[in-house]
Amino acid sequence: MLKNRYLTEFVLEELAEKMVFIGGPRQVGKTTLAREFIAKKFRETGYYNWDRRADRSRIMKSDWPGNAELIILDEIHK
């Protein structure tokens, strides 16, 4: 069971209207928080991590499902 984070509801509200960036120091739970949204509210999603070669290729091609309600780009700062 994931911790109920105080940011979750704020981020969900913002996602209804715009793109949201989650930033912070290493190992504080940014990826966990982002992946939590997949289970919480969105049925059709795409999760891509820049550290995975296959995902990196898909990110560079903007190759994700057209019906996705949420696209998560993780480690994209690299």
KOLMARDREN-893516 format. One record per residue: residue number from 1; residue in one letter; x, y, z of N, C-alpha, C in turn. Coordinates in nm, 3 decimals, padded with zeros to 5 digits. Layout:
// KOLMARDREN-893516
@k = NUM; r = a; n.u = X; n.v = Y; n.w = Z; ca.u = X; ca.v = Y; ca.w = Z; c.u = X; c.v = Y; c.w = Z .
...
//
This chain:
// KOLMARDREN-893516
@k = 1; r = m; n.u = 00.084; n.v = -00.119; n.w = 00.000; ca.u = 00.000; ca.v = 00.000; ca.w = 00.000; c.u = 00.088; c.v = 00.125; c.w = 00.000 .
@k = 2; r = l; n.u = 00.058; n.v = 00.217; n.w = -00.089; ca.u = 00.135; ca.v = 00.339; ca.w = -00.098; c.u = 00.091; c.v = 00.440; c.w = 00.006 .
@k = 3; r = k; n.u = 00.186; n.v = 00.522; n.w = 00.047; ca.u = 00.156; ca.v = 00.631; ca.w = 00.140; c.u = 00.065; c.v = 00.732; c.w = 00.071 .
@k = 4; r = n; n.u = -00.028; n.v = 00.786; n.w = 00.147; ca.u = -00.110; ca.v = 00.894; ca.w = 00.093; c.u = -00.030; c.v = 01.023; c.w = 00.105 .
@k = 5; r = r; n.u = 00.019; n.v = 01.073; n.w = -00.003; ca.u = 00.103; ca.v = 01.193; ca.w = -00.003; c.u = 00.018; c.v = 01.318; c.w = -00.015 .
@k = 6; r = y; n.u = 00.059; n.v = 01.422; n.w = 00.053; ca.u = -00.019; ca.v = 01.545; ca.w = 00.051; c.u = -00.025; c.v = 01.608; c.w = -00.089 .
@k = 7; r = l; n.u = 00.072; n.v = 01.580; n.w = -00.174; ca.u = 00.075; ca.v = 01.638; ca.w = -00.308; c.u = -00.022; c.v = 01.571; c.w = -00.406 .
@k = 8; r = t; n.u = -00.063; n.v = 01.450; n.w = -00.378; ca.u = -00.141; ca.v = 01.372; ca.w = -00.473; c.u = -00.263; c.v = 01.447; c.w = -00.524 .
@k = 9; r = e; n.u = -00.347; n.v = 01.496; n.w = -00.435; ca.u = -00.470; ca.v = 01.564; ca.w = -00.479; c.u = -00.441; c.v = 01.692; c.w = -00.555 .
@k = 10; r = f; n.u = -00.339; n.v = 01.767; n.w = -00.513; ca.u = -00.302; ca.v = 01.889; ca.w = -00.584; c.u = -00.257; c.v = 01.858; c.w = -00.727 .
@k = 11; r = v; n.u = -00.176; n.v = 01.756; n.w = -00.742; ca.u = -00.127; ca.v = 01.719; ca.w = -00.876; c.u = -00.243; c.v = 01.671; c.w = -00.962 .
@k = 12; r = l; n.u = -00.332; n.v = 01.591; n.w = -00.908; ca.u = -00.448; ca.v = 01.543; ca.w = -00.985; c.u = -00.534; c.v = 01.659; c.w = -01.032 .
@k = 13; r = e; n.u = -00.554; n.v = 01.759; n.w = -00.947; ca.u = -00.632; ca.v = 01.878; ca.w = -00.987; c.u = -00.563; c.v = 01.949; c.w = -01.103 .
@k = 14; r = e; n.u = -00.433; n.v = 01.967; n.w = -01.093; ca.u = -00.359; ca.v = 02.036; ca.w = -01.198; c.u = -00.357; c.v = 01.957; c.w = -01.328 .
@k = 15; r = l; n.u = -00.348; n.v = 01.825; n.w = -01.318; ca.u = -00.346; ca.v = 01.740; ca.w = -01.439; c.u = -00.475; c.v = 01.750; c.w = -01.519 .
@k = 16; r = a; n.u = -00.581; n.v = 01.789; n.w = -01.455; ca.u = -00.708; ca.v = 01.805; ca.w = -01.527; c.u = -00.700; c.v = 01.916; c.w = -01.631 .
@k = 17; r = e; n.u = -00.606; n.v = 02.009; n.w = -01.613; ca.u = -00.599; ca.v = 02.124; ca.w = -01.701; c.u = -00.466; c.v = 02.142; c.w = -01.774 .
@k = 18; r = k; n.u = -00.358; n.v = 02.084; n.w = -01.719; ca.u = -00.227; ca.v = 02.114; ca.w = -01.777; c.u = -00.122; c.v = 02.009; c.w = -01.746 .
@k = 19; r = m; n.u = -00.007; n.v = 02.030; n.w = -01.802; ca.u = 00.108; ca.v = 01.944; ca.w = -01.778; c.u = 00.163; c.v = 01.974; c.w = -01.639 .
@k = 20; r = v; n.u = 00.211; n.v = 01.870; n.w = -01.571; ca.u = 00.267; ca.v = 01.886; ca.w = -01.437; c.u = 00.407; c.v = 01.827; c.w = -01.434 .
@k = 21; r = f; n.u = 00.501; n.v = 01.900; n.w = -01.376; ca.u = 00.637; ca.v = 01.852; ca.w = -01.358; c.u = 00.658; c.v = 01.823; c.w = -01.210 .
@k = 22; r = i; n.u = 00.717; n.v = 01.709; n.w = -01.180; ca.u = 00.748; ca.v = 01.673; ca.w = -01.042; c.u = 00.900; c.v = 01.671; c.w = -01.029 .
@k = 23; r = g; n.u = 00.953; n.v = 01.752; n.w = -00.941; ca.u = 01.097; ca.v = 01.761; ca.w = -00.923; c.u = 01.133; c.v = 01.749; c.w = -00.776 .
@k = 24; r = g; n.u = 01.259; n.v = 01.721; n.w = -00.751; ca.u = 01.307; ca.v = 01.713; ca.w = -00.614; c.u = 01.436; c.v = 01.635; c.w = -00.606 .
@k = 25; r = p; n.u = 01.491; n.v = 01.625; n.w = -00.485; ca.u = 01.617; ca.v = 01.552; ca.w = -00.467; c.u = 01.602; c.v = 01.404; c.w = -00.500 .
@k = 26; r = r; n.u = 01.714; n.v = 01.337; n.w = -00.507; ca.u = 01.714; ca.v = 01.193; ca.w = -00.534; c.u = 01.649; c.v = 01.116; c.w = -00.421 .
@k = 27; r = q; n.u = 01.584; n.v = 01.006; n.w = -00.458; ca.u = 01.531; ca.v = 00.908; ca.w = -00.362; c.u = 01.423; c.v = 00.962; c.w = -00.269 .
@k = 28; r = v; n.u = 01.343; n.v = 01.060; n.w = -00.315; ca.u = 01.235; ca.v = 01.111; ca.w = -00.229; c.u = 01.098; c.v = 01.059; c.w = -00.270 .
@k = 29; r = g; n.u = 01.091; n.v = 00.982; n.w = -00.379; ca.u = 00.964; ca.v = 00.922; ca.w = -00.419; c.u = 00.896; c.v = 00.985; c.w = -00.539 .
@k = 30; r = k; n.u = 00.970; n.v = 01.055; n.w = -00.624; ca.u = 00.910; ca.v = 01.118; ca.w = -00.741; c.u = 00.850; c.v = 01.015; c.w = -00.836 .
@k = 31; r = t; n.u = 00.926; n.v = 00.909; n.w = -00.864; ca.u = 00.876; ca.v = 00.804; ca.w = -00.953; c.u = 00.758; c.v = 00.732; c.w = -00.891 .
@k = 32; r = t; n.u = 00.767; n.v = 00.703; n.w = -00.763; ca.u = 00.657; ca.v = 00.636; ca.w = -00.694; c.u = 00.531; c.v = 00.721; c.w = -00.701 .
@k = 33; r = l; n.u = 00.545; n.v = 00.850; n.w = -00.677; ca.u = 00.430; ca.v = 00.941; ca.w = -00.685; c.u = 00.371; c.v = 00.942; c.w = -00.827 .
@k = 34; r = a; n.u = 00.458; n.v = 00.953; n.w = -00.927; ca.u = 00.410; ca.v = 00.957; ca.w = -01.065; c.u = 00.337; c.v = 00.828; c.w = -01.102 .
@k = 35; r = r; n.u = 00.392; n.v = 00.715; n.w = -01.063; ca.u = 00.330; ca.v = 00.586; ca.w = -01.096; c.u = 00.200; c.v = 00.564; c.w = -01.019 .
@k = 36; r = e; n.u = 00.188; n.v = 00.629; n.w = -00.906; ca.u = 00.065; ca.v = 00.619; ca.w = -00.827; c.u = -00.054; c.v = 00.672; c.w = -00.907 .
@k = 37; r = f; n.u = -00.032; n.v = 00.771; n.w = -00.990; ca.u = -00.141; ca.v = 00.828; ca.w = -01.069; c.u = -00.197; c.v = 00.728; c.w = -01.170 .
@k = 38; r = i; n.u = -00.114; n.v = 00.637; n.w = -01.216; ca.u = -00.161; ca.v = 00.535; ca.w = -01.310; c.u = -00.271; c.v = 00.452; c.w = -01.245 .
@k = 39; r = a; n.u = -00.248; n.v = 00.412; n.w = -01.121; ca.u = -00.344; ca.v = 00.327; ca.w = -01.050; c.u = -00.463; c.v = 00.407; c.w = -00.996 .
@k = 40; r = k; n.u = -00.442; n.v = 00.534; n.w = -00.966; ca.u = -00.545; ca.v = 00.613; ca.w = -00.899; c.u = -00.662; c.v = 00.653; c.w = -00.987 .
@k = 41; r = k; n.u = -00.633; n.v = 00.707; n.w = -01.102; ca.u = -00.739; ca.v = 00.774; ca.w = -01.176; c.u = -00.743; c.v = 00.744; c.w = -01.325 .
@k = 42; r = f; n.u = -00.631; n.v = 00.720; n.w = -01.384; ca.u = -00.625; ca.v = 00.713; ca.w = -01.530; c.u = -00.628; c.v = 00.569; c.w = -01.579 .
@k = 43; r = r; n.u = -00.712; n.v = 00.543; n.w = -01.677; ca.u = -00.723; ca.v = 00.407; ca.w = -01.732; c.u = -00.620; c.v = 00.384; c.w = -01.841 .
@k = 44; r = e; n.u = -00.611; n.v = 00.476; n.w = -01.933; ca.u = -00.517; ca.v = 00.463; ca.w = -02.045; c.u = -00.397; c.v = 00.552; c.w = -02.019 .
@k = 45; r = t; n.u = -00.282; n.v = 00.490; n.w = -02.000; ca.u = -00.162; ca.v = 00.566; ca.w = -01.968; c.u = -00.042; c.v = 00.515; c.w = -02.047 .
@k = 46; r = g; n.u = 00.062; n.v = 00.594; n.w = -02.045; ca.u = 00.190; ca.v = 00.553; ca.w = -02.099; c.u = 00.298; c.v = 00.594; c.w = -02.000 .
@k = 47; r = y; n.u = 00.383; n.v = 00.501; n.w = -01.961; ca.u = 00.494; ca.v = 00.531; ca.w = -01.870; c.u = 00.623; c.v = 00.500; c.w = -01.944 .
@k = 48; r = y; n.u = 00.711; n.v = 00.599; n.w = -01.953; ca.u = 00.836; ca.v = 00.583; ca.w = -02.025; c.u = 00.950; c.v = 00.637; c.w = -01.939 .
@k = 49; r = n; n.u = 01.056; n.v = 00.558; n.w = -01.927; ca.u = 01.171; ca.v = 00.594; ca.w = -01.845; c.u = 01.293; c.v = 00.610; c.w = -01.936 .
@k = 50; r = w; n.u = 01.353; n.v = 00.727; n.w = -01.933; ca.u = 01.467; ca.v = 00.758; ca.w = -02.019; c.u = 01.583; c.v = 00.661; c.w = -01.999 .
@k = 51; r = d; n.u = 01.591; n.v = 00.600; n.w = -01.882; ca.u = 01.700; ca.v = 00.506; ca.w = -01.853; c.u = 01.686; c.v = 00.373; c.w = -01.927 .
@k = 52; r = r; n.u = 01.568; n.v = 00.345; n.w = -01.980; ca.u = 01.547; ca.v = 00.222; ca.w = -02.058; c.u = 01.562; c.v = 00.253; c.w = -02.206 .
@k = 53; r = r; n.u = 01.647; n.v = 00.180; n.w = -02.271; ca.u = 01.678; ca.v = 00.208; ca.w = -02.412; c.u = 01.553; c.v = 00.208; c.w = -02.501 .
@k = 54; r = a; n.u = 01.466; n.v = 00.110; n.w = -02.484; ca.u = 01.345; ca.v = 00.102; ca.w = -02.566; c.u = 01.254; c.v = 00.221; c.w = -02.542 .
@k = 55; r = d; n.u = 01.242; n.v = 00.260; n.w = -02.415; ca.u = 01.159; ca.v = 00.377; ca.w = -02.382; c.u = 01.220; c.v = 00.504; c.w = -02.439 .
@k = 56; r = r; n.u = 01.352; n.v = 00.515; n.w = -02.432; ca.u = 01.420; ca.v = 00.634; ca.w = -02.484; c.u = 01.390; c.v = 00.652; c.w = -02.632 .
@k = 57; r = s; n.u = 01.394; n.v = 00.543; n.w = -02.705; ca.u = 01.363; ca.v = 00.549; ca.w = -02.848; c.u = 01.219; c.v = 00.594; c.w = -02.871 .
@k = 58; r = r; n.u = 01.127; n.v = 00.541; n.w = -02.793; ca.u = 00.986; ca.v = 00.581; ca.w = -02.808; c.u = 00.965; c.v = 00.727; c.w = -02.772 .
@k = 59; r = i; n.u = 01.035; n.v = 00.775; n.w = -02.668; ca.u = 01.023; ca.v = 00.916; ca.w = -02.629; c.u = 01.071; c.v = 01.005; c.w = -02.743 .
@k = 60; r = m; n.u = 01.185; n.v = 00.971; n.w = -02.801; ca.u = 01.241; ca.v = 01.054; ca.w = -02.908; c.u = 01.151; c.v = 01.057; c.w = -03.031 .
@k = 61; r = k; n.u = 01.073; n.v = 00.951; n.w = -03.052; ca.u = 00.980; ca.v = 00.945; ca.w = -03.165; c.u = 00.840; c.v = 00.994; c.w = -03.130 .
@k = 62; r = s; n.u = 00.818; n.v = 01.030; n.w = -03.002; ca.u = 00.683; ca.v = 01.064; ca.w = -02.952; c.u = 00.587; c.v = 00.950; c.w = -02.984 .
@k = 63; r = d; n.u = 00.632; n.v = 00.829; n.w = -02.961; ca.u = 00.557; ca.v = 00.709; ca.w = -02.994; c.u = 00.484; c.v = 00.655; c.w = -02.871 .
@k = 64; r = w; n.u = 00.367; n.v = 00.711; n.w = -02.843; ca.u = 00.287; ca.v = 00.662; ca.w = -02.732; c.u = 00.142; c.v = 00.652; c.w = -02.776 .
@k = 65; r = p; n.u = 00.061; n.v = 00.582; n.w = -02.698; ca.u = -00.078; ca.v = 00.558; ca.w = -02.739; c.u = -00.156; c.v = 00.688; c.w = -02.757 .
@k = 66; r = g; n.u = -00.226; n.v = 00.698; n.w = -02.866; ca.u = -00.306; ca.v = 00.817; ca.w = -02.893; c.u = -00.424; c.v = 00.833; c.w = -02.799 .
@k = 67; r = n; n.u = -00.466; n.v = 00.725; n.w = -02.738; ca.u = -00.581; ca.v = 00.732; ca.w = -02.648; c.u = -00.539; c.v = 00.750; c.w = -02.501 .
@k = 68; r = a; n.u = -00.410; n.v = 00.772; n.w = -02.477; ca.u = -00.361; ca.v = 00.784; ca.w = -02.340; c.u = -00.415; c.v = 00.910; c.w = -02.274 .
@k = 69; r = e; n.u = -00.466; n.v = 00.894; n.w = -02.154; ca.u = -00.514; ca.v = 01.007; ca.w = -02.074; c.u = -00.399; c.v = 01.070; c.w = -01.996 .
@k = 70; r = l; n.u = -00.292; n.v = 00.994; n.w = -01.978; ca.u = -00.176; ca.v = 01.040; ca.w = -01.902; c.u = -00.050; c.v = 00.980; c.w = -01.961 .
@k = 71; r = i; n.u = 00.049; n.v = 01.064; n.w = -01.986; ca.u = 00.181; ca.v = 01.019; ca.w = -02.031; c.u = 00.280; c.v = 01.062; c.w = -01.923 .
@k = 72; r = i; n.u = 00.358; n.v = 00.966; n.w = -01.873; ca.u = 00.460; ca.v = 00.997; ca.w = -01.774; c.u = 00.596; c.v = 00.975; c.w = -01.838 .
@k = 73; r = l; n.u = 00.679; n.v = 01.080; n.w = -01.834; ca.u = 00.815; ca.v = 01.073; ca.w = -01.885; c.u = 00.907; c.v = 01.082; c.w = -01.765 .
@k = 74; r = d; n.u = 00.969; n.v = 00.972; n.w = -01.728; ca.u = 01.052; ca.v = 00.966; ca.w = -01.608; c.u = 01.199; c.v = 00.975; c.w = -01.646 .
@k = 75; r = e; n.u = 01.276; n.v = 01.041; n.w = -01.562; ca.u = 01.420; ca.v = 01.060; ca.w = -01.581; c.u = 01.449; c.v = 01.137; c.w = -01.710 .
@k = 76; r = i; n.u = 01.356; n.v = 01.217; n.w = -01.754; ca.u = 01.368; ca.v = 01.288; ca.w = -01.882; c.u = 01.473; c.v = 01.398; c.w = -01.878 .
@k = 77; r = h; n.u = 01.512; n.v = 01.441; n.w = -01.760; ca.u = 01.611; ca.v = 01.548; ca.w = -01.746; c.u = 01.748; c.v = 01.508; c.w = -01.801 .
@k = 78; r = k; n.u = 01.770; n.v = 01.379; n.w = -01.816; ca.u = 01.900; ca.v = 01.331; ca.w = -01.863; c.u = 01.917; c.v = 01.359; c.w = -02.010 .
//
